[in-house]
Amino acid sequence: MSSLTLTDKVSKMIYKDILSGKLKPGQKLVVAELKERYNVGASPIREALVQLSWNKYVKLEPQKGCWVASISLDELKELFESLRTISQVLLAKAIANGNENWELNVLTSFHKLSKIELKDAELEKLREWEDRYTHFHNALLEGAKSPIMYQFYQDISNQITRYRHLNNNPQVISETYAQYLEEHETMMKFTLSRDSEQATKHLNNHYSKAINLISGYFSA
C-alpha cells in the first residue's frame, strides 16, 4: 500500500473515531498510542493528523502536541445556524430540480428509517438509526444538484455528529429520537408534493428540536 493511500486510510479511521466520540474532544493524541490503536507506523499517523488539522477536527501545535478539537456551545449554535441556512437553500433547489430517481431515493430512505425500533434503547441500534437518519437527510438534499453547496452541508453535518455523540444515555436518546419519525414523514410528504415553504418550515422546526436536545449536554 502506498504511503498516500495508507495515510488516507489512517486519516479516515481517526476521523471516524472522532465523529463517533471514541476519541473525546480535547483528548491528547499521542502517536505511540495511535500506532498501537491502528496498527500502523508513526509516519502515516503524523501525516493523517496534519490532514485532520486542516479541517479543524484536530488541533496541532508544533513542539507541543496534538489534541482532538475542543467543542463549545457557541460553536454548536453557529454550526446549526449554518446548517439551517444551507439546508433551506438545498431543499428548495431539490424540490425544484429533483427527478423521479430522487423521489424514489427519498421514499426508500424514509422507509428504512421507519423500520428501526428504538424502544429497547440499545446503543448499537441507535447508531444504526443515526446512519439511516443521516441517509434520509442526504437523500432530501441530493436532488438540489449543487455539489459544492452539498459538500459544505455535509462538512457542517459531520461537525454536528461529534456533538450528538456526547450524550451517551441510550434511554434519553431513544425517547427523543423516536418522536422524530412523525416529523420526518411530514417533511417527506411536503417535499414530494413540491411544497417548498412547508417542507423548509418543518426542516427548521426539526433543527430547533435537535439543537435543544444536543445543547443539553452543556447544562448537564
N, C-alpha and C positions, 0 to 999 in steps of 0.2 A: 504494500500500500504506500502510495507516495506521501511525502511529508504534508503537502497541502490537503490531500484527502483525509489523512489522519487528524490533522488539526481541525478540519471542519467537523469531523465525526466527534471529536472530543468537545468541541465548542457546543455542538448540539446536545450532548449528554449533560454538560454543566448547565446549559440554558434550560433544559427540561427540568433539572433538579431545582433550579432557582424558581421557575414558574410554579412547580408543584409544592414548594415550601420545604423540600428536603434540605436545601441549603437556605438558611434563615437570613432575613435582612440584617445587615451589619455583621454577619459571621465572617471571621477571617478565613481566607482561602490560602492554605499552606500547600505549596507544591508537593512536598513529600507525602502529605496526607492524600492529596488528589491523585498522585501516582498510584498509590495503593488502592484507592477507591475505584479508579477507572482502568487500572492495569495497563498503563501506558508510560512512556518516558517523560522526562521533565520538559523537553523542548516543545512538544505539541501542547502540553498543559500551559506553558507560558504564552505561547502564541495564541491559544484559544482564549486565555484571559484578556489579552490585549484586544482581540476581536470583540469580546463581550463588553469591554470598557467603551468601545466606540458607540455602542447602543445604550449605554448607561445602565446596563444590568450589573456591572461590576465597577467598583471604584478602585483605581490603580494609582498608587503613589510611589514613584521611584525611590529606592533605598529604604522604603518604609514597609511596603507590603501591599496586599490586595484584599478587598472585602466585597461581599455581596452588597449591592447598593442598598442604602437605607430607604425607609419609607416614611411618609408623613400624611396627616390628614389633609393638609393643604395640597399636597401633590395629588392625592386621591380625588379631591374635588376638581382640580384642574384637568385631570385625566378624563373624568366623567363629562366635564364641560366640553372638552374637545371631542369626546366620543359622541355626545349628543349632537353637536354641530355637524360633524362629518356624516353621521348616520342618517340624519334627516335629508341631507342632500342626496346621498346614495340611494336611500329608499325611494325618494321621489323620482330619481332617474331610473331606477329599476322598474317602477310601476309604469313609467312612460315607455321604456325600451325593452322590457322583458318579453321573451318569446314563450312558446309552448314548453320548450325544454326547461326553461327557468321555472315556469309554473309547476311542472311535474317535480322538479327538484325541491321546491318549497313544500309541496304536498307530502312528498316522500320523507323529507327530513322532519316534518312535524309528526308524521305517523310514527317514526322511530322514536322521537322524543316522548310521545304519549304512551309508549309501551313500557317505560321504566317505572316500576313501582317503588316509591321511596318510603313507604310506611315503616319498614323494618330498620331504616336508618343505618344500613351498612355502608361504611366509608367507601368500600370498593364500588358499590353500586352508585353512590353519589358521584364518584369520579366518572363513571360511565355516563350518568345523566348529564354531567357537565360537558362531556365530549359531544353529546347529541345536542345539547343546548347551543353550544358554540357552532356546530354544523348548521343548525336551523337559522341562526342569525347570519351566518355567512351566506347561506342559500338565499335569504331575503335580499341581500345587498349585491350579490354577484351579478344580478341582471342589469345593474347600472352600466356595465361595460365601460367603467372608468378605472383601469388598472392601477394608475398611480394613486388616486384617491382611495381606492380599495386597500392597497398595501398600507397606506397611512392608517386607515381604520384598523387593520389587523395589528399593526405595531402598538397602537393605543390599547386595543383589546387585550393583547398579551401582557402589557404592563399591569392592567387591572386584574388579570388572572392571579398575579402574585398576591394581591390583596385578598382575593376571595379565599385563598388557602390559609389565611391567618386564623380563621375560625375553624377549629378542629372538633367542635361539638356536633356530631352527626345528627343528633335529635333536633337541635335548633335549626340546622341547615335543611333537613328533610321537611320539617313542618313549614318552613318558609318557602322553599323551592316548590313544594307541592302546589302552592297557591298560584304559581306562575303558569301552570298548564292552561288554565282557562284564559289568562291574559294572552298567551301566545296563540291560542286558537282564534281569539278575536282579532289579533293583529294579522294573522294569516288570512282570515276571511276578508278583511278590509283591503289587504294588499292584493289579493287575487281578484277582487271586484274592482280594482283600479281606483280605489278611493284614497288618494294620497293624503288628504287632510286628516281623515280619521286614522289611517294607518300610522302616520308620523305622530299623531297625538297619543296613541296607545303605546308606541315605542318610547316616547318621552316619559309617560307615566311609569312604564316598566323600569326605566333607568333611575327614576326618582326613588322607587322602592328598593332597587338594587343598592344604590349608594347608602341609603339609610341602614340597610342590613349590614353592609361591609364596614361602614364607619363605626358601627357599634363596638368593634374591636378596640378603638382608641379610647372609649369611655368605660371599658370593662375593668 
